[in-house]
Amino acid sequence: MGSIADKLSKLMETKSAIKSAITAKGVTVSDSDPFSSYAGKIAQIESGGFDLDDLIDGTPVSYTGNATKVREYAFSHCDPLEHISLPKALTIGEYAFESCTNLISAEFPSATEIGDFAFRYSGKLVEIYVPQAAEVGGRAFYECEGITSVNLPAVTKIGTFAYYGCINLAVVDLGNATKIDASAFSGCRALDTFIIRAGSVCTISGATVFNNTPLYSGDGYFYVPKTLVSDYKSATNWTRFADQIRAIEDYPDITDITEAAA
């Protein structure tokens, strides 16, 4: 049956697991909240998502819920997780899905912010749907080797090392980017097509944003609005790529296909 101390230890472990389950669904739980208050907090959680038993056992494979925020470290190192869909989530916290080694697809149709390290080392991630994301944090998709394309129609800023080491990433389509930080796409060894649709020149921290990519070695192309081609060719840090800058309007066979992709 175990000693009283063993039973108390198990009770504290269970309380901690339930607290994590509740906070992952977007409901705040303070360390000072008594265990007796948890029932009321559980009642605040809208239907959908994991059973608490699934979270406590740490074996969820697919998760669909109504949380409006994914807290920091919420699913970090959750190896069994393969699919996640959170249609109401507005922010994805730092390290939220770090090292989810079997995560294949993630859908956040309302999320506007992806935190630093959010999906780092989630190497099997192939499908990521974040059409409203305005900011992608530093190292957010660091070494996510399964990603082959990126389409971010609302993004304005991409952080340092955001897609570093995404070795199979070949096509990037950015709808409204105004700033790309250092080494954001460094080490993307397949990246040869880069589209920027914003109405003004996107600032890059330096040519090393694209270090160790076909773009950096002169074997790929950048596609920008026709009215901005000359501006890009003379802009700071873009001059290295002057011969690789093309007008979106002149290559519809390439740019229309990527625009339609999820």
N, C-alpha and C positions, 0 to 999 in steps of 0.2 A: 504493500500500500504506500510505502514511502513515509519519511518523517514529515513532521509539520513544516520544517524548514524547506524540504523539497517541494511540498505542496505550495508554500508561499512563493517560492522561486518560480514555479510553473505559472502561478496566478499572475505574477508580475510580467512574465514573458507574454502571456495571453493579453494582458492589458496593453502592453506596448504594441503588440501586433494589431490589436483592434484600433488603437489610436492612429497607427500608420494608415490603416485602411480608411478610417474616417477622414483624415487630413488629405489623403490622396483623392478623395471625392470632393475636395474644395471646402470642407467644413473645418473651422478652426478649433483645435483642442489645446488647451493650456496644460502645462505640467501640474498646475495646481488644481485642475478640475478633478473632482472626485469621480471614482469609477461609476457611481450611481447616476451621474449626469450623462453618461455615454448613450443611454437609451434615447434621450431627447435629441442628442446630436445625430444619432443614426436616423431618426425620424426626419431630420432636415434634408437628408440625402434623397434626391429624386430617384425614381425607379430606373433600373438599368445598371449595367456594369457587373463587377464580380459579386459573388457571394462572399461574405466575410471569411468563410472557411477556406475558400480558394486563396485569399490573400494571406491568411495565417499560414497555410501550408506552403505558400510561395511557388505554386505550380500553375498559374494562369497561362493559357496559350493565346486566347483572344479576348480583347477587352473593348467593350463599347459602353460609354458612360456619358453623363451629363455635367461633369465637373467643368467649371468655368476657368480653372487654373490648374496647371500641373506643377506641383511644388518641386523644389530642388530635391534631387536624388529620389524622386517618387518611385521610379521603376529601375533605378540603377542596378546593374548586374542581375537583372531578372532574366536568366538564361532561357526559361521555357517560353517566354513571350514571343509570339510570331506576328501578331496583327493587333493594331490598336486604332480605334476611331473615337475621337472626342469632338463632336460637332460644335459644342458650345465653348470649348476652351479658347481663351483669348491670349494666354501667355503660356510658354513652355519654359519651365525653370531650368536653372543651371544643373547640369549633370542628370537631368530627368530620366534619360534613357541611355546613359553611358554604359557601354559594354553589355548591351542586350544582344548577345552574340547570335541569337536566332531570329531577331526581329527582321521581318521581310517587308511589311508595309505599315505605313502610318498616315492617318488622315486627320487633319486639323483645319477644316474649311474656314474657321473664324479666327484663327490665331494670327495676331499681328506681330508677335515678338518671339523669337527663338533664342533662348539663353545660351551663354557660353558653355561649351562642352556638352550640349544637350544630347547629342547622339554619338559622341566620340566612341570609336572602336566598335560600333555596331556594324560589323563587316558584311553582313548579309542583307542589309537594308537596300531594297531595290526601288520601291515606290514610296515617295514622300509627297503628300499633297498639302500644300500650305499657300493657297492662292492669295491670301490677304496679308502674308508676312511682309512687314515693312523693314524689319531689322533681323539679320542673321548674326548671331553672336560669334565671338572668337572661338575657333576650334569646334564649332557646333557639329560639323560633320567630318571631323578629323579622321582620316583613314577609314572612311565608309566605302570600302572597295566595291560594293555591289552597285552603287549608283552609276548609271550610264548617262543620264541627262538631268538637267536642272531647269525648271521653268518657274520663274518668280515674277509674275506680272506686276506686283505691287511693291516690290522691294526697293528701298532707297539706299540702304547701307549694308555692306557685307564686311564682317569683322576679320581680324587678323587670323590667318591660318584656317579660315572657316571650312574650306574644302581640301585642305592639304592632304596629299596622299590618296586621293580618290582616283586610283589608277585606271579605272575603267570609264571615268567621266569623259564623254566625247563632245557633248553639246550643252551650252549654257545659253539661256534666253532670259534676259533681264528687262522687265517692262519699264521701270522708272528709276533705275540706279543712278545715284549721284556721287557715291563714294565707295571705293573698294580699298580695304586696308592691306597692309603688308602681307605678302605670301599667301593671300587668300586662296589662290588656285595653284600654288606651287606643288610640284610633284604629281600633277594630274597628267599622266604620261600619254593619255589618248586624246587630250583636249585640243581639237583643231577647229572648232566652230564656236564663235562667241558673238552673241547678238545683244546689242544695247539699244532699246527703243526710246529712251528718255529724250525729251526735247531740248536738253542742254548737255554739254560735254560732261561725261562722268569723270570724276577725279580718281586717279590711282596713285598710291603712295610711291610707286616706282615700278620699273619694268619687271622687277623680281616678283611682282604679284603673280606672274605667269612663269616663274622659273621652273626649269625642267619639264616643260610642256612643248608639244609641237609648235604652239604659237610663239614661244620664246625663241625657238630655233628657226623660225621663218617658214614653217611648213603648214600653217593654218591661216584662217582669216577672221577678221572682225567685221561685223555688219552693223552699221549705224544709219540713222536717217540721212537721206541724200543731202539735205540742207546743212548737215554738220560734218560731212566728210572732210572738207578743207580745214575746219576748225580742229578736228581730231588730229589730223596729220601734223599740225603745228603746235598742238597743246603739250604742256609740260608732261614728261614721262611717256607720252604717246609717240614721239617722233621716231623712236626705234622701230615702231611698227607701221610707219607711214605707207610702205608698199603693200601692206596686208589689210588695209582698211578699205572696205567696200560699202556701197550704198545698199541698204535693205531692199529698196524698190527695184533694184536691178537683178536680184536673185530670188524671185518668189518661190522657185522650186525648193530652195533651202529654208528661207525664212517663214514661209507660210506653213510648212509642215511642223516646224518647231513651235510656232505660235499656237497651233491647235493641240499640241501634246499636253498631257496632264503633268 
